[in-house]
Amino acid sequence: MALLLLLRHGESVWNKENRFTGWVDVDLSERGVEEARRAGEMLRTIPIDIVFTSALRRAIRTAELALESAAKPTIPIIKSAALNERHYGDLQGLNKDEVARRYGEQQFKLWRRSYDIPPPNGESLKMTQERVLPYYETEILPLLQQGKNVLVVAHGNSLRALVMALEHLSPSQIVETNIPTGVPFAYVVEADGTVREKIERLDQVASAR
């Protein structure tokens, strides 16, 4: 039995400006830095064996700041583009409110939240899941099955793609699933790879295990 800890990066500069970010490599905002540090405080009492992040600086820096705050600065960090945010194609850099006004709320929501409708020249959540899940199954799950606690620091949609599989959510259910920045949560994973339970408050980890 092991813990899979998931953490969406702290607020980025473009989150603050309400822009579609995708693969654009923006940094954390001041608030994002503080969110990352607070996340580390929540992780302080939890043993972590290894950390995985995307290849984007907002996730990498969140991981580094969280580990520093948690007094765990020597834990290895593995970076992979397989965990990158969903690529928003032609929407990257655009203000979300302006996109909604230009194309209408319905189209905006489909591009932003649906499972299998990609924005122009971008990825759908389904396409994101097609790179996230194989990476999870080959690189992360074997470590969990060995009893190692793993922290994954990634993005709203790459984490939604993983959560959808872990919780067996339908495409309609994942539309309503939101992952806030800078708030870690966990799953208890059995040796056979199945999820025993979800833990939304990390102060409940000791009793769950």
HURA-V232634 format. One record per pair of residues at least 12 apart in sequence whose ideal C-beta (glycine too) atoms are under 10 Angstrom apart, sorted by sequence separation. I is the first residue (numbers start at 1). J is the second residue. D is the distance in whole Angstrom. If there is no record, write none. Layout:
i: (I | I)
j: (J | J)
d: (D | D)
//
This chain:
i: (12 | 14 | 16 | 17 | 51 | 63 | 91 | 96 | 99 | 100 | 107 | 113 | 114 | 115 | 140 | 186 | 187 | 196 | 12 | 13 | 14 | 15 | 16 | 51 | 64 | 99 | 111 | 112 | 115 | 116 | 161 | 164 | 185 | 186 | 196 | 12 | 13 | 15 | 16 | 63 | 110 | 115 | 136 | 160 | 163 | 185 | 186 | 12 | 13 | 14 | 16 | 51 | 96 | 160 | 184 | 185 | 186 | 12 | 13 | 15 | 16 | 51 | 63 | 96 | 103 | 136 | 163 | 184 | 185 | 186 | 11 | 12 | 13 | 15 | 60 | 91 | 135 | 157 | 160 | 162 | 183 | 184 | 185 | 188 | 10 | 11 | 13 | 48 | 59 | 159 | 160 | 183 | 184 | 186 | 9 | 10 | 11 | 12 | 13 | 48 | 60 | 160 | 183 | 186 | 10 | 11 | 12 | 59 | 91 | 99 | 132 | 159 | 167 | 188 | 10 | 11 | 51 | 90 | 91 | 156 | 158 | 166 | 187 | 188 | 10 | 11 | 36 | 40 | 44 | 48 | 89 | 132 | 136 | 140 | 156 | 157 | 163 | 186 | 9 | 10 | 11 | 36 | 39 | 40 | 43 | 56 | 88 | 132 | 135 | 156 | 166 | 186 | 10 | 11 | 39 | 40 | 42 | 43 | 46 | 48 | 51 | 52 | 53 | 55 | 59 | 88 | 155 | 156 | 163 | 10 | 11 | 36 | 37 | 40 | 41 | 44 | 45 | 47 | 50 | 51 | 52 | 53 | 54 | 55 | 56 | 59 | 94 | 132 | 136 | 154 | 156 | 162 | 9 | 10 | 32 | 36 | 39 | 40 | 43 | 44 | 46 | 49 | 50 | 51 | 52 | 53 | 54 | 55 | 59 | 86 | 132 | 136 | 155 | 159 | 8 | 9 | 10 | 35 | 36 | 38 | 39 | 40 | 42 | 43 | 44 | 48 | 49 | 50 | 51 | 52 | 53 | 54 | 55 | 56 | 58 | 92 | 128 | 131 | 132 | 135 | 168 | 7 | 10 | 33 | 36 | 37 | 38 | 39 | 40 | 41 | 42 | 43 | 44 | 47 | 50 | 51 | 52 | 54 | 55 | 56 | 91 | 129 | 132 | 133 | 137 | 166 | 167 | 7 | 10 | 27 | 28 | 29 | 32 | 33 | 36 | 37 | 40 | 41 | 43 | 54 | 55 | 56 | 89 | 90 | 91 | 92 | 128 | 129 | 132 | 133 | 136 | 166 | 9 | 25 | 26 | 27 | 28 | 32 | 35 | 36 | 39 | 40 | 41 | 52 | 53 | 54 | 88 | 89 | 90 | 91 | 92 | 128 | 131 | 132 | 136 | 165 | 8 | 23 | 25 | 26 | 27 | 28 | 34 | 35 | 36 | 37 | 38 | 39 | 40 | 52 | 53 | 54 | 87 | 88 | 89 | 90 | 91 | 128 | 129 | 130 | 133 | 153 | 167 | 7 | 23 | 24 | 25 | 26 | 33 | 36 | 37 | 40 | 86 | 87 | 88 | 89 | 90 | 125 | 128 | 129 | 132 | 133 | 152 | 166 | 7 | 23 | 25 | 28 | 32 | 36 | 37 | 86 | 88 | 89 | 124 | 125 | 128 | 129 | 132 | 133 | 151 | 5 | 22 | 24 | 27 | 28 | 87 | 88 | 89 | 123 | 127 | 128 | 7 | 21 | 25 | 34 | 87 | 88 | 125 | 126 | 129 | 151 | 163 | 7 | 86 | 87 | 125 | 129 | 150 | 5 | 21 | 28 | 86 | 87 | 149 | 5 | 85 | 86 | 123 | 126 | 84 | 86 | 125 | 150 | 87 | 149 | 5 | 86 | 87 | 86 | 147 | 3 | 5 | 15 | 85 | 86 | 144 | 3 | 7 | 9 | 12 | 14 | 84 | 113 | 144 | 145 | 147 | 2 | 3 | 9 | 12 | 13 | 83 | 86 | 112 | 115 | 126 | 129 | 144 | 145 | 146 | 3 | 5 | 7 | 12 | 82 | 86 | 115 | 125 | 143 | 144 | 145 | 2 | 9 | 11 | 12 | 84 | 113 | 144 | 145 | 9 | 10 | 83 | 84 | 126 | 141 | 145 | 9 | 10 | 12 | 82 | 83 | 115 | 125 | 140 | 144 | 8 | 9 | 12 | 81 | 82 | 125 | 8 | 9 | 10 | 11 | 80 | 82 | 142 | 144 | 7 | 9 | 10 | 80 | 82 | 83 | 141 | 9 | 82 | 83 | 8 | 9 | 81 | 82 | 115 | 7 | 10 | 80 | 115 | 116 | 7 | 9 | 10 | 82 | 83 | 115 | 137 | 149 | 9 | 82 | 83 | 114 | 115 | 23 | 114 | 115 | 7 | 25 | 80 | 115 | 80 | 114 | 115 | 149 | 23 | 24 | 78 | 113 | 114 | 22 | 23 | 78 | 113 | 22 | 23 | 24 | 112 | 113 | 21 | 22 | 23 | 24 | 113 | 20 | 21 | 22 | 23 | 110 | 113 | 20 | 22 | 23 | 109 | 21 | 22 | 26 | 20 | 24 | 19 | 20 | 22 | 23 | 24 | 83 | 85 | 86 | 88 | 20 | 21 | 22 | 83 | 84 | 85 | 86 | 87 | 20 | 21 | 22 | 83 | 84 | 85 | 86 | 19 | 20 | 21 | 78 | 82 | 83 | 85 | 86 | 12 | 19 | 20 | 84 | 85 | 19 | 20 | 77 | 78 | 79 | 80 | 84 | 85 | 86 | 19 | 20 | 83 | 86 | 9 | 17 | 18 | 19 | 20 | 75 | 77 | 82 | 83 | 8 | 18 | 19 | 14 | 17 | 18 | 19 | 54 | 83 | 14 | 17 | 18 | 19 | 20 | 72 | 83 | 18 | 19 | 14 | 18 | 70 | 52 | 52 | 67 | 66 | 67 | 52 | 66 | 52 | 63 | 65 | 50 | 63 | 64 | 50 | 63 | 20 | 52 | 62 | 63 | 20 | 61 | 62 | 50 | 59 | 60 | 49 | 59 | 49 | 58 | 59 | 58 | 59 | 22 | 49 | 58 | 49 | 50 | 52 | 53 | 54 | 56 | 20 | 23 | 49 | 50 | 51 | 52 | 53 | 54 | 56 | 59 | 22 | 23 | 48 | 49 | 50 | 51 | 52 | 53 | 54 | 22 | 47 | 48 | 49 | 50 | 51 | 52 | 53 | 54 | 20 | 47 | 48 | 49 | 50 | 51 | 52 | 53 | 56 | 46 | 48 | 54 | 46 | 43 | 39 | 39 | 66 | 36 | 65 | 66 | 62 | 62 | 58 | 4 | 23 | 22 | 21 | 21 | 22 | 4 | 4 | 46 | 2 | 4 | 4 | 42 | 46 | 2 | 3 | 15 | 42 | 43 | 2 | 39 | 40 | 42 | 1 | 2 | 10 | 12 | 39 | 42 | 43 | 1 | 2 | 3 | 4 | 5 | 6 | 7 | 8 | 9 | 38 | 39 | 40 | 2 | 3 | 4 | 5 | 6 | 7 | 8 | 9 | 35 | 36 | 37 | 38 | 39 | 1 | 2 | 3 | 4 | 5 | 6 | 7 | 8 | 9 | 35 | 36 | 38 | 2 | 3 | 4 | 5 | 6 | 7 | 8 | 9 | 35 | 1 | 2 | 3 | 4 | 5 | 6 | 8 | 34 | 35 | 8 | 32 | 33 | 8 | 9 | 31 | 32 | 8 | 31 | 6 | 7 | 8 | 29 | 6 | 28 | 28 | 6 | 46 | 6 | 45 | 46 | 4 | 44 | 45 | 47 | 42 | 43 | 46 | 6 | 42 | 45 | 46 | 41 | 42 | 45 | 4 | 43 | 39 | 42 | 46 | 15 | 11 | 12 | 8 | 11 | 8 | 10 | 11 | 7 | 8 | 9 | 10 | 6 | 8 | 9 | 10 | 7 | 8 | 7 | 8 | 7 | 8 | 6 | 7 | 8 | 6 | 7 | 5 | 6 | 7 | 5 | 6 | 4 | 5 | 6 | 4 | 5 | 3 | 4 | 2 | 3 | 4 | 2 | 3 | 4 | 2 | 3 | 1 | 2 | 1 | 2 | 1 | 2 | 1 | 4 | 6 | 4 | 5 | 1 | 4 | 3 | 5 | 3 | 5 | 3 | 3 | 3 | 1 | 2 | 1)
j: (24 | 26 | 28 | 29 | 63 | 75 | 103 | 108 | 111 | 112 | 119 | 125 | 126 | 127 | 152 | 198 | 199 | 208 | 25 | 26 | 27 | 28 | 29 | 64 | 77 | 112 | 124 | 125 | 128 | 129 | 174 | 177 | 198 | 199 | 209 | 26 | 27 | 29 | 30 | 77 | 124 | 129 | 150 | 174 | 177 | 199 | 200 | 27 | 28 | 29 | 31 | 66 | 111 | 175 | 199 | 200 | 201 | 28 | 29 | 31 | 32 | 67 | 79 | 112 | 119 | 152 | 179 | 200 | 201 | 202 | 28 | 29 | 30 | 32 | 77 | 108 | 152 | 174 | 177 | 179 | 200 | 201 | 202 | 205 | 28 | 29 | 31 | 66 | 77 | 177 | 178 | 201 | 202 | 204 | 28 | 29 | 30 | 31 | 32 | 67 | 79 | 179 | 202 | 205 | 30 | 31 | 32 | 79 | 111 | 119 | 152 | 179 | 187 | 208 | 31 | 32 | 72 | 111 | 112 | 177 | 179 | 187 | 208 | 209 | 32 | 33 | 58 | 62 | 66 | 70 | 111 | 154 | 158 | 162 | 178 | 179 | 185 | 208 | 32 | 33 | 34 | 59 | 62 | 63 | 66 | 79 | 111 | 155 | 158 | 179 | 189 | 209 | 34 | 35 | 63 | 64 | 66 | 67 | 70 | 72 | 75 | 76 | 77 | 79 | 83 | 112 | 179 | 180 | 187 | 35 | 36 | 61 | 62 | 65 | 66 | 69 | 70 | 72 | 75 | 76 | 77 | 78 | 79 | 80 | 81 | 84 | 119 | 157 | 161 | 179 | 181 | 187 | 35 | 36 | 58 | 62 | 65 | 66 | 69 | 70 | 72 | 75 | 76 | 77 | 78 | 79 | 80 | 81 | 85 | 112 | 158 | 162 | 181 | 185 | 35 | 36 | 37 | 62 | 63 | 65 | 66 | 67 | 69 | 70 | 71 | 75 | 76 | 77 | 78 | 79 | 80 | 81 | 82 | 83 | 85 | 119 | 155 | 158 | 159 | 162 | 195 | 35 | 38 | 61 | 64 | 65 | 66 | 67 | 68 | 69 | 70 | 71 | 72 | 75 | 78 | 79 | 80 | 82 | 83 | 84 | 119 | 157 | 160 | 161 | 165 | 194 | 195 | 36 | 39 | 56 | 57 | 58 | 61 | 62 | 65 | 66 | 69 | 70 | 72 | 83 | 84 | 85 | 118 | 119 | 120 | 121 | 157 | 158 | 161 | 162 | 165 | 195 | 39 | 55 | 56 | 57 | 58 | 62 | 65 | 66 | 69 | 70 | 71 | 82 | 83 | 84 | 118 | 119 | 120 | 121 | 122 | 158 | 161 | 162 | 166 | 195 | 39 | 54 | 56 | 57 | 58 | 59 | 65 | 66 | 67 | 68 | 69 | 70 | 71 | 83 | 84 | 85 | 118 | 119 | 120 | 121 | 122 | 159 | 160 | 161 | 164 | 184 | 198 | 39 | 55 | 56 | 57 | 58 | 65 | 68 | 69 | 72 | 118 | 119 | 120 | 121 | 122 | 157 | 160 | 161 | 164 | 165 | 184 | 198 | 40 | 56 | 58 | 61 | 65 | 69 | 70 | 119 | 121 | 122 | 157 | 158 | 161 | 162 | 165 | 166 | 184 | 39 | 56 | 58 | 61 | 62 | 121 | 122 | 123 | 157 | 161 | 162 | 42 | 56 | 60 | 69 | 122 | 123 | 160 | 161 | 164 | 186 | 198 | 43 | 122 | 123 | 161 | 165 | 186 | 42 | 58 | 65 | 123 | 124 | 186 | 43 | 123 | 124 | 161 | 164 | 123 | 125 | 164 | 189 | 127 | 189 | 46 | 127 | 128 | 128 | 189 | 46 | 48 | 58 | 128 | 129 | 187 | 47 | 51 | 53 | 56 | 58 | 128 | 157 | 188 | 189 | 191 | 47 | 48 | 54 | 57 | 58 | 128 | 131 | 157 | 160 | 171 | 174 | 189 | 190 | 191 | 49 | 51 | 53 | 58 | 128 | 132 | 161 | 171 | 189 | 190 | 191 | 49 | 56 | 58 | 59 | 131 | 160 | 191 | 192 | 57 | 58 | 131 | 132 | 174 | 189 | 193 | 58 | 59 | 61 | 131 | 132 | 164 | 174 | 189 | 193 | 58 | 59 | 62 | 131 | 132 | 175 | 59 | 60 | 61 | 62 | 131 | 133 | 193 | 195 | 59 | 61 | 62 | 132 | 134 | 135 | 193 | 62 | 135 | 136 | 62 | 63 | 135 | 136 | 169 | 62 | 65 | 135 | 170 | 171 | 63 | 65 | 66 | 138 | 139 | 171 | 193 | 205 | 66 | 139 | 140 | 171 | 172 | 81 | 172 | 173 | 66 | 84 | 139 | 174 | 140 | 174 | 175 | 209 | 84 | 85 | 139 | 174 | 175 | 84 | 85 | 140 | 175 | 85 | 86 | 87 | 175 | 176 | 85 | 86 | 87 | 88 | 177 | 85 | 86 | 87 | 88 | 175 | 178 | 86 | 88 | 89 | 175 | 88 | 89 | 93 | 88 | 92 | 88 | 89 | 91 | 92 | 93 | 152 | 154 | 155 | 157 | 90 | 91 | 92 | 153 | 154 | 155 | 156 | 157 | 91 | 92 | 93 | 154 | 155 | 156 | 157 | 91 | 92 | 93 | 150 | 154 | 155 | 157 | 158 | 85 | 92 | 93 | 157 | 158 | 93 | 94 | 151 | 152 | 153 | 154 | 158 | 159 | 160 | 94 | 95 | 158 | 161 | 85 | 93 | 94 | 95 | 96 | 151 | 153 | 158 | 159 | 85 | 95 | 96 | 92 | 95 | 96 | 97 | 132 | 161 | 93 | 96 | 97 | 98 | 99 | 151 | 162 | 98 | 99 | 95 | 99 | 151 | 135 | 136 | 151 | 151 | 153 | 139 | 153 | 140 | 151 | 153 | 139 | 152 | 153 | 140 | 153 | 111 | 143 | 153 | 154 | 112 | 153 | 154 | 143 | 152 | 153 | 143 | 153 | 144 | 153 | 154 | 154 | 155 | 119 | 146 | 155 | 147 | 148 | 150 | 151 | 152 | 154 | 119 | 122 | 148 | 149 | 150 | 151 | 152 | 153 | 155 | 158 | 122 | 123 | 148 | 149 | 150 | 151 | 152 | 153 | 154 | 123 | 148 | 149 | 150 | 151 | 152 | 153 | 154 | 155 | 122 | 149 | 150 | 151 | 152 | 153 | 154 | 155 | 158 | 149 | 151 | 158 | 151 | 151 | 151 | 153 | 182 | 153 | 182 | 184 | 181 | 182 | 181 | 136 | 155 | 155 | 155 | 156 | 157 | 140 | 141 | 184 | 141 | 143 | 144 | 182 | 186 | 143 | 144 | 156 | 183 | 184 | 144 | 181 | 182 | 184 | 144 | 145 | 153 | 155 | 182 | 185 | 186 | 145 | 146 | 147 | 148 | 149 | 150 | 151 | 152 | 153 | 182 | 183 | 184 | 147 | 148 | 149 | 150 | 151 | 152 | 153 | 154 | 180 | 181 | 182 | 183 | 184 | 147 | 148 | 149 | 150 | 151 | 152 | 153 | 154 | 155 | 181 | 182 | 184 | 149 | 150 | 151 | 152 | 153 | 154 | 155 | 156 | 182 | 149 | 150 | 151 | 152 | 153 | 154 | 156 | 182 | 183 | 157 | 181 | 182 | 158 | 159 | 181 | 182 | 159 | 182 | 158 | 159 | 160 | 181 | 159 | 181 | 182 | 162 | 202 | 163 | 202 | 203 | 162 | 202 | 203 | 205 | 201 | 202 | 205 | 166 | 202 | 205 | 206 | 202 | 203 | 206 | 166 | 205 | 202 | 205 | 209 | 181 | 180 | 181 | 178 | 181 | 179 | 181 | 182 | 179 | 180 | 181 | 182 | 179 | 181 | 182 | 183 | 181 | 182 | 182 | 183 | 183 | 184 | 183 | 184 | 185 | 184 | 185 | 184 | 185 | 186 | 185 | 186 | 185 | 186 | 187 | 186 | 187 | 186 | 187 | 186 | 187 | 188 | 187 | 188 | 189 | 188 | 189 | 188 | 189 | 189 | 190 | 190 | 191 | 191 | 195 | 198 | 198 | 199 | 196 | 199 | 199 | 202 | 202 | 205 | 205 | 208 | 209 | 208 | 209 | 209)
d: (9 | 5 | 10 | 9 | 5 | 9 | 10 | 7 | 8 | 9 | 10 | 8 | 9 | 10 | 7 | 7 | 7 | 8 | 10 | 5 | 9 | 9 | 5 | 9 | 7 | 8 | 9 | 10 | 10 | 10 | 8 | 7 | 7 | 4 | 10 | 5 | 6 | 7 | 9 | 6 | 10 | 8 | 10 | 6 | 6 | 6 | 8 | 7 | 7 | 9 | 7 | 9 | 10 | 10 | 10 | 5 | 9 | 6 | 5 | 9 | 8 | 7 | 9 | 7 | 10 | 8 | 7 | 10 | 8 | 6 | 7 | 6 | 9 | 7 | 7 | 9 | 10 | 10 | 6 | 10 | 9 | 10 | 7 | 9 | 5 | 5 | 10 | 10 | 10 | 10 | 8 | 10 | 6 | 9 | 7 | 8 | 9 | 10 | 8 | 8 | 6 | 6 | 9 | 6 | 10 | 5 | 6 | 8 | 7 | 9 | 10 | 5 | 9 | 6 | 7 | 4 | 9 | 10 | 9 | 10 | 10 | 6 | 10 | 7 | 3 | 9 | 9 | 9 | 10 | 8 | 9 | 8 | 10 | 9 | 8 | 9 | 9 | 8 | 7 | 6 | 9 | 10 | 7 | 9 | 6 | 9 | 8 | 10 | 9 | 5 | 9 | 10 | 7 | 6 | 9 | 10 | 9 | 8 | 8 | 6 | 6 | 10 | 6 | 5 | 7 | 9 | 9 | 9 | 9 | 4 | 9 | 7 | 9 | 6 | 9 | 7 | 9 | 9 | 7 | 7 | 8 | 7 | 7 | 6 | 8 | 8 | 10 | 9 | 9 | 9 | 8 | 10 | 8 | 4 | 7 | 4 | 8 | 4 | 8 | 5 | 9 | 7 | 6 | 5 | 5 | 5 | 7 | 4 | 8 | 10 | 5 | 6 | 10 | 10 | 9 | 7 | 8 | 8 | 8 | 10 | 5 | 6 | 9 | 4 | 6 | 6 | 9 | 8 | 7 | 8 | 8 | 7 | 9 | 9 | 9 | 9 | 9 | 8 | 8 | 9 | 9 | 10 | 9 | 8 | 8 | 5 | 9 | 10 | 7 | 6 | 8 | 10 | 8 | 10 | 7 | 9 | 7 | 8 | 8 | 6 | 5 | 9 | 9 | 7 | 9 | 10 | 7 | 9 | 7 | 10 | 8 | 9 | 8 | 9 | 4 | 7 | 3 | 7 | 8 | 4 | 6 | 7 | 7 | 6 | 7 | 9 | 5 | 9 | 4 | 7 | 8 | 5 | 9 | 9 | 8 | 6 | 5 | 7 | 9 | 5 | 7 | 4 | 10 | 9 | 7 | 5 | 9 | 5 | 4 | 9 | 8 | 6 | 9 | 6 | 9 | 10 | 9 | 9 | 5 | 8 | 6 | 10 | 9 | 9 | 9 | 8 | 8 | 8 | 8 | 6 | 10 | 7 | 9 | 5 | 5 | 5 | 7 | 10 | 9 | 9 | 9 | 9 | 7 | 6 | 9 | 9 | 5 | 6 | 6 | 9 | 4 | 8 | 9 | 9 | 9 | 4 | 7 | 6 | 8 | 4 | 10 | 6 | 10 | 8 | 9 | 7 | 8 | 6 | 9 | 7 | 9 | 9 | 9 | 3 | 10 | 9 | 5 | 8 | 8 | 10 | 8 | 10 | 9 | 10 | 7 | 7 | 8 | 5 | 7 | 8 | 9 | 10 | 9 | 9 | 10 | 10 | 5 | 8 | 6 | 8 | 7 | 9 | 9 | 8 | 7 | 4 | 6 | 7 | 10 | 10 | 8 | 8 | 5 | 10 | 9 | 7 | 9 | 8 | 10 | 10 | 10 | 6 | 8 | 9 | 8 | 10 | 7 | 8 | 8 | 4 | 10 | 7 | 7 | 9 | 8 | 9 | 9 | 8 | 9 | 8 | 9 | 9 | 8 | 9 | 10 | 8 | 7 | 10 | 8 | 8 | 9 | 8 | 10 | 10 | 9 | 10 | 8 | 9 | 5 | 8 | 9 | 10 | 9 | 9 | 5 | 10 | 10 | 9 | 8 | 10 | 9 | 6 | 8 | 8 | 9 | 10 | 8 | 9 | 9 | 7 | 9 | 7 | 8 | 9 | 10 | 8 | 6 | 4 | 9 | 10 | 5 | 6 | 8 | 7 | 10 | 7 | 10 | 5 | 9 | 8 | 6 | 9 | 8 | 9 | 8 | 10 | 9 | 9 | 9 | 10 | 9 | 8 | 5 | 10 | 8 | 7 | 6 | 4 | 4 | 9 | 8 | 8 | 9 | 9 | 10 | 7 | 8 | 6 | 9 | 7 | 8 | 10 | 9 | 10 | 10 | 4 | 9 | 10 | 10 | 8 | 9 | 8 | 8 | 8 | 10 | 10 | 7 | 10 | 7 | 6 | 10 | 9 | 7 | 10 | 6 | 9 | 8 | 8 | 6 | 8 | 7 | 9 | 5 | 6 | 9 | 10 | 10 | 8 | 6 | 6 | 5 | 9 | 9 | 10 | 10 | 5 | 8 | 9 | 9 | 10 | 4 | 10 | 8 | 7 | 7 | 10 | 4 | 5 | 9 | 9 | 7 | 7 | 6 | 7 | 8 | 7 | 9 | 9 | 10 | 4 | 8 | 8 | 4 | 8 | 9 | 4 | 7 | 9 | 4 | 7 | 7 | 4 | 9 | 5 | 8 | 10 | 10 | 8 | 6 | 7 | 10 | 8 | 7 | 9 | 6 | 6 | 6 | 9 | 10 | 10 | 10 | 6 | 9 | 9 | 6 | 8 | 5 | 8 | 9 | 10 | 10 | 6 | 6 | 8 | 8 | 8 | 9 | 10 | 6 | 7 | 9 | 7 | 5 | 10 | 10 | 10 | 8 | 10 | 6 | 9 | 7 | 9 | 9 | 9 | 10 | 10 | 10 | 9 | 8 | 9 | 8 | 8 | 9 | 7 | 7 | 6 | 7 | 10 | 10 | 9 | 9 | 9 | 4 | 9 | 9 | 5 | 9 | 8 | 9 | 9 | 6 | 9 | 8 | 7 | 5 | 10 | 9 | 6 | 10 | 6 | 9 | 9 | 8 | 9 | 6 | 7 | 9 | 9 | 9 | 8 | 9 | 4 | 8 | 8 | 7 | 8 | 8 | 7 | 9 | 7 | 9 | 9 | 5 | 6 | 5 | 5 | 5 | 5 | 8 | 9 | 5 | 7 | 8 | 8 | 7 | 7 | 6 | 9 | 5 | 8 | 9 | 10 | 6 | 8 | 10 | 10 | 7 | 5 | 7 | 9 | 7 | 10 | 9 | 9 | 9 | 10 | 8 | 9 | 7 | 9 | 9 | 10 | 9 | 8 | 9 | 9 | 7 | 9 | 9 | 10 | 9 | 6 | 9 | 8 | 8 | 8 | 9 | 8 | 6 | 5 | 9 | 10 | 6 | 9 | 8 | 10 | 9 | 5 | 10 | 10 | 10 | 8 | 10 | 10 | 7 | 9 | 7 | 10 | 6 | 6 | 7 | 9 | 5 | 9 | 8 | 7 | 8 | 7 | 8 | 7 | 9 | 9 | 9 | 9 | 5 | 7 | 6 | 4 | 6 | 4 | 5 | 5 | 7 | 6 | 6 | 6 | 10 | 5 | 7 | 8 | 7 | 8 | 8 | 6 | 9 | 3 | 10 | 7 | 9 | 7 | 9 | 8 | 6 | 8 | 8 | 10 | 7 | 10 | 9 | 10 | 9 | 7 | 6 | 9 | 10 | 8 | 9 | 10 | 6 | 9 | 10 | 7 | 6 | 7 | 8 | 10 | 9 | 10 | 9 | 10 | 9 | 7 | 6 | 9 | 5 | 8 | 9 | 10 | 8 | 8 | 8 | 10 | 9 | 10 | 10 | 7 | 10 | 8 | 10 | 5 | 5 | 5 | 7 | 9 | 7 | 6 | 4 | 8 | 5 | 7 | 10 | 9 | 7 | 7 | 7 | 8 | 9 | 10 | 4 | 10 | 7 | 8 | 6 | 6 | 10 | 7 | 7 | 10 | 5 | 8 | 6 | 8 | 5 | 5 | 10 | 7 | 8 | 9 | 6 | 5 | 8 | 7 | 6 | 5 | 7 | 8 | 6 | 8 | 7 | 8 | 10 | 10 | 9 | 7 | 10 | 8 | 8 | 9 | 9 | 7 | 9 | 7 | 10 | 9 | 7)
//
